[in-house]
Amino acid sequence: MNTNLARKLRTLPALLALAGSAIVAAPAANAAANPYERGPAPTESSVTAVRGPFATSQTTVSSLSVTGFGGGVIYYPTTTSEGTFGAIAISPGFTAYWSSLDWLGPRLASQGFVVIGIETNTTLDQPASRGDQLLAALDYLTQRSSVRTRVDASRLAVAGHSMGGGGTLEAAKDRTSLKAAIPLAPWNTDKTWPEVRTPTLIIGGESDAVASVASHSIPFYNSLSNAREKAYLELDNASHFFPQVSNTTMAKYMISWMKRYIDDDTRYDQFLCPAPRAIGDISDYRDTCPNS
């Protein structure tokens, strides 16, 4: 046999083994680069779907078993093969119960989050109190709840509607380690939020007659001078109560923002940067994206 050919044949198994190890190593390297990615690569269809890739379950939290907030409902992915998940606490608005927003629980959980939708101590609680209750709910979720082993306590976020949206800003101000905040049609007498460091997406309704965007959402957004990232999404012709019914546009940007900043998942940048144009369901969009 030709000497050169024999040498090549002898080294072929080693080369094949090396190539195989490189193929195996590539996903591991990607996983090491971002250990928080959950679920398949996103598409327009996946972020607008009523349900994401994860099967979910839920459990009720009695007000008698907690302190600092009024109980609620926890929604969580049922898989145990993906490790822990980031978590989101959500507050309803003035005079409202969690049932007014409960479509959000399974929708967000199915995208790979643990979600606690809270009941407030009283339906008349003001934003500062709701902010404290959101933080108490996160503490319960990570320390005492039945799903605490599924939650990564270092990756937490808050959201809320109306006075719950004002409470979202209060919570982000008080706990700057939060990874994301999404106030929905927020209401608060405090109009400036330079204390907030958390990446914050404010979603307002163009036709809101309760917390008008001119006196609430837009001044709040403009005042977020120290937030690591910020964006303002305004829904075309939407009233104050737009979060209380299933809303695909709202859900798409909530999912994308939470994925980007709770999971540090840059695969969702495509939905946030460059900013979407003010067309269709969107009447205004502002952000700090460098490509906008």
C-alpha positions in Angstrom: 0.0 0.0 0.0 1.2 3.6 -0.7 2.9 4.9 2.4 1.0 8.3 2.3 -2.3 6.5 1.8 -1.7 4.2 4.8 -0.8 7.2 6.9 -4.0 9.0 6.0 -6.1 5.9 6.7 -4.5 5.6 10.2 -5.3 9.2 11.1 -8.8 9.1 9.7 -10.5 7.8 12.9 -8.8 10.5 15.0 -10.0 13.2 12.6 -13.6 11.8 12.6 -13.5 11.7 16.4 -12.3 15.3 16.6 -15.0 16.5 14.2 -17.6 14.6 16.2 -16.5 16.2 19.4 -16.6 19.7 17.8 -20.2 19.0 16.7 -21.1 18.0 20.2 -19.3 20.9 21.8 -21.0 23.6 19.8 -24.4 23.5 21.5 -22.6 23.2 24.9 -20.6 26.3 24.1 -23.8 28.1 23.2 -25.5 27.0 26.3 -22.5 28.2 28.4 -22.7 31.6 26.7 -26.3 32.0 27.8 -27.5 29.4 30.3 -30.9 31.1 30.7 -32.3 30.6 27.2 -35.5 28.6 27.4 -37.4 27.1 24.4 -36.8 27.1 20.7 -35.6 30.1 18.6 -38.5 32.6 18.5 -40.5 33.5 15.4 -43.3 36.0 14.8 -45.7 33.1 15.1 -44.3 31.9 18.4 -44.4 35.3 20.1 -48.0 35.9 19.0 -49.3 32.5 19.8 -51.9 32.1 22.5 -49.7 29.3 24.0 -45.9 28.9 23.9 -43.8 25.8 23.7 -44.1 24.8 27.4 -47.0 22.9 29.0 -48.1 24.6 32.1 -50.0 24.0 35.4 -51.2 26.3 38.1 -51.8 26.4 41.8 -53.8 28.7 44.0 -52.2 30.6 46.9 -54.5 31.3 49.8 -54.4 34.7 51.5 -54.2 32.8 54.8 -50.9 31.2 53.9 -49.0 34.4 53.0 -48.0 37.8 54.5 -47.6 41.0 52.6 -50.1 40.4 49.8 -53.5 38.9 49.3 -52.6 35.5 47.8 -53.2 34.7 44.1 -52.4 32.1 41.5 -49.1 30.7 40.4 -48.6 29.5 36.8 -45.5 27.5 35.9 -44.0 25.3 33.2 -44.4 21.6 34.1 -41.1 20.5 32.5 -38.2 19.6 34.8 -35.6 19.2 32.1 -35.0 22.9 31.4 -33.6 23.8 34.8 -35.0 26.8 36.7 -37.0 29.7 35.2 -37.2 33.4 35.7 -40.3 34.7 37.5 -42.8 37.5 37.1 -45.2 39.0 39.7 -48.3 40.8 38.3 -50.7 43.1 40.1 -54.2 44.1 39.0 -55.5 47.6 39.2 -57.6 49.7 41.5 -60.8 47.9 42.6 -59.9 44.9 40.4 -59.0 41.3 41.1 -56.5 39.0 39.5 -59.3 37.5 37.4 -59.3 40.8 35.4 -55.8 39.8 34.0 -55.7 36.1 34.4 -55.3 35.4 30.6 -51.8 36.6 31.1 -50.8 33.9 33.5 -50.7 30.8 31.3 -49.7 32.8 28.2 -46.5 34.0 29.9 -45.8 30.8 31.7 -46.1 28.8 28.5 -43.2 30.9 27.1 -40.9 29.7 30.0 -41.6 31.8 33.1 -43.1 31.2 36.5 -45.8 33.8 37.0 -47.7 34.8 40.2 -50.8 36.9 39.6 -51.5 38.5 43.0 -54.6 39.5 44.8 -54.0 42.8 46.7 -54.6 43.2 50.4 -57.6 45.4 49.5 -58.9 46.4 46.1 -58.4 50.0 47.0 -54.6 49.8 47.7 -52.5 52.6 46.3 -49.5 52.2 44.0 -46.8 52.3 46.7 -48.6 49.5 48.6 -49.0 47.5 45.4 -45.3 47.8 44.8 -44.6 46.4 48.2 -47.0 43.6 47.6 -45.4 42.7 44.3 -42.1 42.3 46.1 -43.6 40.3 48.9 -45.1 38.0 46.3 -41.7 37.5 44.7 -40.2 36.7 48.1 -42.9 34.2 48.7 -42.5 32.7 45.3 -38.7 32.2 45.7 -38.6 31.2 49.4 -41.8 29.5 50.5 -44.0 28.5 47.5 -44.5 25.0 46.3 -42.7 25.8 43.1 -39.7 27.6 44.6 -37.3 25.0 43.3 -38.4 25.9 39.7 -37.5 29.6 40.1 -34.2 31.3 39.6 -34.3 33.9 42.4 -31.7 36.0 40.6 -34.0 36.6 37.6 -37.2 38.3 38.7 -39.6 40.9 37.2 -42.8 42.8 37.9 -45.8 44.0 35.9 -49.2 45.4 36.7 -52.2 47.3 35.4 -53.3 50.9 36.3 -52.4 51.4 40.0 -50.7 48.0 39.7 -48.7 49.6 36.9 -47.8 52.5 39.2 -46.9 49.8 41.8 -44.6 48.2 39.2 -42.6 51.4 39.0 -42.6 51.6 42.8 -41.3 48.0 43.1 -38.6 48.7 40.5 -37.5 51.8 42.3 -37.3 49.9 45.6 -35.5 46.8 44.3 -33.1 47.8 41.6 -31.9 44.2 41.1 -35.1 43.3 39.2 -34.4 42.3 35.7 -37.5 43.7 34.0 -40.6 45.8 34.7 -43.7 46.3 32.5 -46.3 48.9 33.7 -49.6 48.6 31.8 -51.7 51.8 31.5 -49.9 52.9 34.7 -51.3 55.4 37.1 -49.3 57.2 39.8 -49.3 60.6 41.4 -45.5 60.5 41.2 -44.5 61.4 37.7 -40.7 61.1 37.8 -38.7 57.8 38.2 -35.0 58.5 38.0 -34.4 55.9 40.8 -35.5 53.1 38.5 -32.5 51.1 37.0 -34.5 48.2 35.7 -35.2 47.7 32.0 -38.7 49.1 31.7 -41.3 48.8 29.0 -44.4 51.0 29.5 -47.5 50.1 27.5 -50.2 52.8 27.3 -53.5 53.1 25.6 -53.9 56.0 23.1 -57.5 56.7 24.2 -57.0 56.1 28.0 -59.4 58.5 29.8 -58.4 57.2 33.3 -54.6 57.4 33.2 -54.0 59.4 30.0 -50.7 58.7 28.3 -50.0 62.5 28.2 -50.1 62.8 32.0 -48.9 59.3 33.0 -47.3 56.8 30.6 -45.3 59.3 28.5 -44.0 61.4 31.5 -43.1 58.2 33.3 -41.2 57.0 30.2 -39.4 60.3 29.8 -38.3 60.4 33.4 -36.6 56.9 33.3 -33.3 58.6 32.9 -31.3 56.0 34.7 -33.0 52.8 33.5 -30.6 50.4 31.8 -33.1 50.2 28.9 -36.5 51.7 28.3 -39.3 51.6 25.8 -42.8 53.0 25.4 -45.5 51.2 23.4 -48.8 52.9 22.7 -51.7 50.9 21.5 -53.9 52.5 18.9 -57.3 53.7 20.1 -57.0 51.6 23.2 -58.8 52.5 26.4 -57.5 52.2 30.0 -58.8 48.7 30.2 -57.0 47.1 27.3 -55.0 44.7 29.5 -58.2 43.1 30.7 -58.9 41.2 27.5 -56.5 39.0 25.5 -54.3 41.3 23.4 -51.8 39.9 21.0 -49.7 43.0 20.4 -49.4 43.6 24.1 -48.5 40.0 24.8 -45.9 39.9 22.0 -44.0 42.8 23.4 -44.3 41.7 27.0 -42.9 38.2 26.0 -40.1 39.7 24.0 -39.1 42.2 26.7 -39.3 39.6 29.5 -37.3 37.1 27.4 -34.7 39.7 26.5 -34.1 41.0 30.0 -35.1 38.2 32.4 -33.4 35.5 30.3 -30.8 37.7 28.6 -32.0 36.1 25.4 -30.8 38.2 22.5 -32.8 36.0 20.1 -35.7 38.3 21.0 -33.8 41.5 19.9 -35.4 41.1 16.5 -38.8 42.1 17.9 -37.5 45.1 19.9 -34.6 46.7 17.9 -35.0 48.4 15.6 -38.3 49.7 17.0 -41.5 48.7 15.4 -43.2 51.3 13.3 -46.3 53.2 14.5 -48.7 51.3 12.3 -51.6 49.0 12.7 -52.2 48.4 16.4 -49.3 50.7 17.4 -49.9 54.4 17.5 -46.5 55.3 19.1 -43.3 53.6 20.0 -40.2 55.1 21.6 -37.1 53.4 23.0 -33.4 53.6 23.5 -32.5 51.0 20.9 -29.4 52.2 19.1 -30.8 51.0 15.8 -34.1 52.8 16.0 
